[in-house]
Amino acid sequence: MLLSFFQRLGRPFRTMRPGRLIVLVFLGIILLGAALLCLPAASRSGEPTPFLTSLFTATSATCVTGLIRVDTGTHWAMFGQVVILLLIQIGGLGFMTIACLFFFALRRKIGLRERMVLAQALGSDSYSGIVSLVRNILRGTAAVEGVGALILFFRFLPEFGFGRALWYGVFHSVSAFCNAGFDVLADTDVGGSLCRYAADPVVNFTIMALIIIGGLGFAVWGDIRHNRRFTRMSVYTRLVIIITTVLIFGGAGLFAALEWNNPGTLGSFTIPQKLMAALFQSVTLRTAGFATFDQNALSDVSKAVADFLMLVGGSSGSTAGGVKTVTVGVILLAAWSTARGRTSVQIMKRRIPQQAIANASALFILVLLLSGLGAAFLSIADHVSLENALYETISALCTVGLTTGITSSLCVASQLVLIVFMFFGRLGIMTISVGFMAADRAEERVSYAETKIMIG
């Protein structure tokens, strides 16, 4: 009788489109995580945490954002930190990828329905080889996070002892690879996050490596593994590598130039430390959310550069958020081709479809519009500067997690706006809109004559 009840309960989900199923399951994971974080055992004080704070934290962790209302290391007990870590891992890899781990362990066959959901969750347009891709993702993730945790463990061991060093190593390795930005160091007296280790090359370069590996995308690493020579890789992989390299080192150069003598950011460091901190800032803005100095101390121009890097984010099918590297690259290539009077966009002896250009432009404009509207709302509701409000909304929508320090003081309405932004940003605005509002593409039944309009 109980079995038949669960079968009836799961019947609507078996016929549900993959996009809708992903959204609903992610929502269920967030609500479950929020409920667990509300428990007295989850906080160090032994008191229940308010539901809104728990919901904000669970959303931020599942959507691998990193925005927090209470410090993770000082507020949450071990139980709460474990819940947050599990939410980060599930959110970073996708719940279906985690579910496949149980399918493999139980030796159960993964059917067509599960393959469809997997392909949607991983951003793949093919069901062929999706199971082997998931196996490689799980193995690669375990290997990369394990190596990162081991390096951080030995770094933290002399300072914290075996138990805490092991936990800190595992937590920060998972958080960095999943581009989440959560930390449990409880260093609120020196600025929080990784500010204490701003001059530590082991911590900096380990975290940066994990962020970059997680942000490149699983498909890119698979392509690199199979086609070791750059010229043999797909156009998409080559674009990802080129754009990522330019953004990381270009962003680092800009931050070094703009913040070199700023006492609140790079000014107090030595020259090698300034270069390392500038590089870390450029990398962490690719939706990671760790910080080695106060973000509110950045100059106005540096905040504008940070906004752009946060908007771009990582690559499709990765643990990172943002509009994505190739999306912005396609828009810039289209603009360059139009300026040269060309009717098609070509790169590396290939032509980019017009539909891809239209989708990229629509997504970028939609994110910009939402960021602006959200910033205006926060600025009015909480009387904060529009500049800091924009930094906060872009950070939430692009699942970055960096903040100028206004998160904990926001009103209830602003917190709800950021929760919605984090949810939209992680699942992909296109996925949500296609899944719920455009299940079937409308056919053009009537074709009208063209008209001329003035542009510019």
Number of C-alpha atoms within 10 A of each C-alpha: 6 6 8 9 9 10 12 10 11 11 10 10 14 13 10 13 16 22 21 19 17 23 19 13 14 22 15 12 18 25 17 16 23 24 15 21 28 21 18 17 18 23 21 16 13 12 12 16 22 12 15 16 19 26 24 22 26 27 33 31 33 29 37 37 36 31 30 23 19 15 19 22 20 15 18 24 18 16 17 24 21 15 19 27 22 17 25 32 24 22 27 28 24 22 19 21 23 16 13 21 14 12 13 13 8 9 9 10 10 12 8 10 13 18 20 18 20 25 22 20 21 22 14 15 10 11 15 11 10 17 18 10 18 21 15 15 19 16 11 15 20 13 12 18 23 16 17 23 24 17 17 24 24 15 16 19 16 10 10 13 12 14 11 15 21 18 18 20 25 21 24 27 27 29 30 32 30 32 37 34 32 30 24 20 17 16 16 13 8 13 15 21 26 23 18 17 14 20 18 15 14 13 18 18 14 17 28 22 16 23 31 23 20 28 30 23 21 24 20 22 17 15 18 17 11 10 13 10 10 13 10 13 17 15 14 14 22 19 18 23 16 14 17 23 12 12 18 21 15 14 24 22 15 17 27 24 13 17 20 18 14 14 12 15 22 26 15 13 17 11 13 11 17 23 19 22 26 26 23 22 25 25 28 28 32 32 34 38 29 31 24 23 22 18 21 17 16 21 16 13 13 19 20 15 17 24 20 17 25 31 28 24 28 33 29 24 22 24 32 32 36 30 28 25 26 24 21 20 18 22 19 14 18 22 14 13 15 13 9 9 9 12 10 13 19 15 11 10 6 9 10 14 11 13 9 13 20 13 15 20 17 13 18 18 13 15 20 16 12 15 24 17 14 21 25 18 19 26 18 13 14 16 11 15 14 16 16 20 26 23 25 27 29 31 33 34 33 35 36 36 32 30 24 16 15 14 18 13 11 17 12 12 13 21 20 15 18 25 23 15 25 32 27 21 26 26 19 19 18 16 21 18 14 15 19 13 10 12 12 9 8 7 6 7 6 5 6 7 4 6 5 5 6 4 4 3
